[in-house]
Amino acid sequence: MRKKDNTEPAVKLPVVGTALASYRFLIDHPHDAVRVGWLPLVLLYALNLVFGTFAPLPDLSDPKAAMSQIAPLLGSTLINVLVQSAVAAMTLVIWHRLVMQGHDLGGKTVPMRITLSEVKYLGRWMLISLLFIGVLFAADVAIVMTALLVMLAIQLVSILAMGGAGLALGGQADQLTLIGQIGMAPATVAAIYLTTRLSLVLPATATGKEAQFERAWYISRGNGTRMVLASLMAMAPLQFVIWLFTKVTGYMSDTIFYYPLALLTSTAFLLFILVTGTVLSLFSLALDREPVEVAT
C-alpha cells in the first residue's frame, strides 16, 4: 500500500497548453489518424445505421406512450453502447502507444487488434464509467436527503417552538424535485473530477506502465482541477459539434441526406475519441514519470 504523501506535485499541468497540444498532435499526424481511424469509422458508421443511433427520440409528453416505444430499444441500445465502446477501446490502445511511445504502425493497413491489453482497457474504462454514474447518483441523493432533513428539522422546530401546523410533505415534493435537479450540477462536477483523475489508469494500461487506480490518484494529486479544465477545453468543442450533427441528422432521418450526415456525425465521434486519447496521453506523459514497456 502506498504511503501517504502530502508533498506538492513536481509538475503543474498547463491547462491551455495541454488542450491545444491535443489538437496540434492530430494536425501534425493526419496520416496516422487516417490509418488508425479508418476501420473504426467504418464500424461506427455501420453500427449507427444498424441501431438507428441518430433517430429522433419519441414524444416524451405522454410518459406511457414514450415508455412503450423506448422499452424495446433498451436491449439494442445496450448492445450498441458495448460494441462501440469495444471499438473505441481498440482504437485508443493503439493511439495511446502512438502518442506516448511513437509507436511505429509499420505497414499495417489495420493496426487495431484484440489482445489482453484491449480487454483490460475496455474493462477499466467501463468500470470508470460505472463509477461516474454511481458517484453522480450518490452525490445527488446525498444533496436531496440533506435538503429533506433540513426541511424536516425546520418543520419540527416550527411545531415544537411555535405551534406550527403538521408536516406538509406533499407540498414539499416539488421543492425536493427542484433541489434534485439543481443538485445534479455539483454532483456532476464531483463525478467528473473523480473519474478524470482515475482515468490516468487507461494510458498506463495501453503502454505497459503501472496500471492501478491508486497510482492514478496519486500521480494526479494537485492537478485534478487542471486536468478537468484541460479536458473540457479540448473536448467541449467536439461535444458541441456531435450534439449539433446528431440533432440535424435526426431531423433528416427520413431524407436522403441522413446517410452523409450520419457519416459526418460518426467522423466527429471518431475525432472525439482520438482527442480524448491524446489528452489522456499528454496527461500521463506529464505526470507519470515511470518507465514504460514498449508495446509490440
C-alpha positions in Angstrom: 0.0 0.0 0.0 1.4 3.4 -1.0 2.3 5.6 2.0 0.5 8.9 2.2 2.5 11.7 0.6 1.5 15.3 1.2 4.3 16.7 -0.9 3.4 19.1 -3.7 3.4 17.6 -7.2 6.6 18.3 -9.2 4.6 19.3 -12.3 1.8 21.8 -12.7 -0.1 20.8 -15.7 -0.6 23.6 -18.3 -4.3 23.8 -19.0 -4.5 25.8 -22.2 -1.2 24.3 -23.5 -2.4 20.7 -23.0 -5.7 21.3 -24.7 -4.1 23.0 -27.7 -1.4 20.3 -27.9 -4.1 17.6 -28.2 -5.3 19.2 -31.5 -1.8 20.1 -32.6 -0.8 16.4 -32.4 -3.8 15.4 -34.6 -2.9 18.2 -37.1 0.7 17.0 -37.2 -0.2 13.4 -37.6 -3.1 13.3 -40.2 -1.8 10.1 -41.9 -1.5 8.2 -38.6 -5.1 9.4 -37.7 -6.4 8.1 -41.0 -4.6 4.7 -40.7 -5.7 4.2 -37.1 -9.2 5.6 -37.6 -10.5 4.4 -41.0 -11.7 1.0 -39.8 -13.2 2.3 -36.5 -15.0 5.0 -38.6 -16.5 2.3 -40.9 -17.6 0.2 -37.8 -19.0 3.2 -36.0 -20.9 4.3 -39.1 -22.3 0.8 -39.7 -23.3 0.5 -36.0 -25.1 3.9 -36.0 -27.1 2.9 -39.1 -28.0 -0.6 -37.9 -29.0 0.6 -34.4 -30.6 3.9 -35.5 -28.4 5.9 -33.1 -29.4 9.2 -34.7 -33.2 8.5 -35.0 -35.2 11.2 -33.2 -36.5 10.3 -29.7 -40.2 9.7 -29.3 -42.5 12.3 -27.9 -42.0 12.3 -24.1 -45.1 14.4 -23.3 -47.0 11.1 -22.9 -44.9 9.0 -20.5 -46.8 5.8 -21.1 -46.6 6.1 -24.9 -42.9 7.1 -24.7 -42.1 4.0 -22.5 -43.9 1.7 -24.9 -41.6 2.9 -27.6 -38.4 3.2 -25.6 -38.6 -0.1 -23.7 -38.0 -2.4 -26.8 -34.9 -0.3 -27.7 -33.1 -0.7 -24.4 -31.6 -4.1 -25.3 -30.3 -2.9 -28.7 -29.1 0.3 -27.2 -27.0 -1.5 -24.6 -25.5 -3.8 -27.3 -24.7 -0.7 -29.4 -23.0 1.0 -26.5 -20.9 -2.1 -25.6 -19.8 -2.7 -29.2 -19.0 1.0 -29.8 -17.1 1.0 -26.5 -15.1 -2.0 -27.7 -14.3 -0.3 -31.0 -13.2 2.8 -29.1 -11.0 0.8 -26.7 -9.2 -0.9 -29.6 -8.7 2.5 -31.2 -7.5 4.2 -28.0 -4.9 1.5 -27.1 -3.0 1.9 -30.4 -3.5 5.7 -30.3 -2.0 5.9 -26.8 1.0 4.0 -27.9 1.5 6.2 -30.9 1.2 9.4 -28.8 3.3 8.3 -25.9 5.8 5.9 -27.4 6.0 7.0 -31.1 4.6 3.5 -31.9 5.5 2.5 -35.4 2.5 1.4 -37.3 4.7 -0.2 -39.9 3.0 -1.4 -43.0 -0.2 -2.5 -41.2 -3.3 -1.4 -43.0 -5.4 -2.4 -40.0 -3.3 -1.6 -36.8 -6.2 -2.4 -34.5 -6.3 -5.8 -32.8 -7.9 -7.6 -29.8 -5.4 -8.7 -27.2 -5.3 -8.8 -23.4 -4.4 -5.1 -23.3 -7.5 -4.1 -25.2 -9.7 -6.3 -23.0 -8.1 -4.8 -19.8 -8.5 -1.3 -21.2 -12.2 -1.8 -22.0 -12.8 -3.3 -18.6 -11.2 -0.4 -16.7 -13.0 2.1 -19.0 -16.4 0.5 -18.2 -15.5 0.5 -14.5 -14.7 4.2 -14.6 -18.0 4.8 -16.5 -20.0 2.9 -13.8 -18.1 4.8 -11.1 -19.1 8.1 -12.8 -22.8 7.1 -12.7 -22.5 5.8 -9.2 -20.9 9.0 -7.9 -23.4 11.1 -9.8 -26.3 9.3 -8.3 -24.9 9.1 -4.7 -23.9 12.8 -4.6 -27.3 13.8 -5.9 -29.1 11.6 -3.4 -27.0 13.0 -0.6 -27.9 16.5 -1.6 -31.6 15.7 -1.7 -31.5 13.8 1.6 -29.7 16.7 3.3 -32.3 19.1 2.0 -35.1 16.8 3.2 -33.5 16.6 6.7 -33.2 20.4 6.8 -36.9 20.7 5.8 -37.9 18.2 8.5 -35.8 20.0 11.1 -37.4 23.3 10.2 -40.9 21.8 10.4 -40.1 20.1 13.7 -38.9 23.4 15.2 -42.0 25.1 13.9 -44.2 22.5 15.6 -42.4 22.4 18.9 -41.4 26.0 19.3 -44.1 28.0 17.5 -47.1 25.6 17.4 -46.9 25.4 13.6 -49.0 23.1 11.5 -48.1 19.5 10.8 -45.6 18.4 8.1 -46.9 19.2 4.6 -44.8 16.6 2.9 -46.9 16.6 -0.2 -46.3 20.3 -0.8 -42.5 19.8 -0.4 -42.3 17.2 -3.2 -41.9 19.8 -5.9 -39.2 21.6 -3.9 -37.2 18.3 -3.4 -37.5 17.6 -7.2 -36.1 21.1 -7.9 -33.3 20.6 -5.4 -32.5 17.2 -7.0 -32.3 18.9 -10.5 -30.1 21.7 -9.1 -28.0 19.2 -7.2 -27.1 17.4 -10.4 -24.6 20.3 -11.1 -22.3 19.8 -8.1 -22.8 16.1 -8.3 -21.7 16.1 -12.0 -18.6 18.2 -11.0 -17.7 15.7 -8.3 -18.1 12.8 -10.7 -16.1 14.4 -13.4 -13.3 15.4 -11.0 -13.0 11.9 -9.6 -13.2 9.9 -12.8 -10.8 12.3 -14.7 -8.1 11.7 -12.1 -8.6 7.9 -12.2 -8.7 7.9 -16.0 -4.8 8.0 -15.9 -5.0 4.3 -15.5 -6.1 4.0 -19.1 -3.0 5.2 -21.0 -1.0 3.3 -18.4 -2.9 0.1 -19.3 -2.2 0.7 -23.0 1.5 1.3 -22.7 2.6 -1.1 -20.0 3.1 1.3 -17.1 1.9 0.5 -13.6 -1.9 0.5 -14.2 -3.5 0.8 -10.8 -6.3 3.2 -9.7 -4.3 4.1 -6.5 -1.3 5.2 -8.6 -3.5 7.2 -11.0 -5.0 9.1 -8.0 -1.5 9.6 -6.5 0.3 11.0 -9.6 -2.7 13.3 -10.4 -2.6 15.0 -6.9 -2.6 18.7 -7.2 -3.6 18.6 -10.9 -7.1 17.3 -10.7 -8.8 20.7 -11.4 -6.2 21.4 -14.2 -7.0 18.0 -15.8 -10.7 18.7 -15.7 -10.3 22.2 -17.3 -7.9 21.0 -19.9 -10.2 18.1 -20.8 -13.2 20.4 -21.1 -11.3 22.8 -23.3 -10.2 20.0 -25.6 -13.4 18.0 -25.7 -16.3 20.6 -25.4 -16.0 21.9 -29.0 -16.3 18.4 -30.4 -19.1 17.5 -28.0 -21.0 20.5 -29.2 -20.3 19.5 -32.9 -21.5 15.9 -32.1 -24.6 17.3 -30.4 -25.4 19.6 -33.3 -24.8 17.0 -36.0 -26.9 14.4 -34.1 -29.8 16.8 -33.9 -29.6 17.7 -37.6 -29.1 14.0 -38.6 -32.2 13.1 -36.6 -34.3 15.8 -38.3 -33.1 14.4 -41.7 -33.8 10.8 -40.8 -36.5 10.4 -43.5 -34.5 12.0 -46.3 -31.5 11.0 -48.5 -29.3 13.5 -46.5 -29.5 11.2 -43.5 -26.7 8.9 -44.7 -24.0 11.6 -45.4 -25.0 13.4 -42.2 -24.7 10.1 -40.2 -21.2 9.7 -41.7 -20.2 13.3 -40.6 -21.5 12.6 -37.1 -19.6 9.3 -36.9 -16.5 11.1 -38.1 -16.9 13.8 -35.4 -17.3 11.0 -32.8 -14.1 9.3 -34.0 -12.3 12.6 -33.7 -13.6 12.9 -30.2 -12.2 9.5 -29.4 -8.8 10.5 -30.8 -8.7 13.8 -28.9 -9.7 12.1 -25.7 -6.9 9.6 -26.2 -4.4 12.4 -27.0 -5.4 14.4 -23.9 -5.1 11.4 -21.6 -1.7 10.5 -23.2 -0.4 14.0 -22.6 -1.6 13.9 -19.0 0.2 10.7 -18.5 3.4 11.9 -20.2 3.4 15.0 -18.0 2.5 13.4 -14.6 3.6 9.8 -14.8 7.4 9.5 -14.9 7.6 5.7 -14.5 9.4 3.8 -17.3 7.2 2.1 -19.8 7.4 -1.2 -21.6 7.4 -0.6 -25.3 4.3 -2.4 -26.7 4.8 -4.6 -29.7 
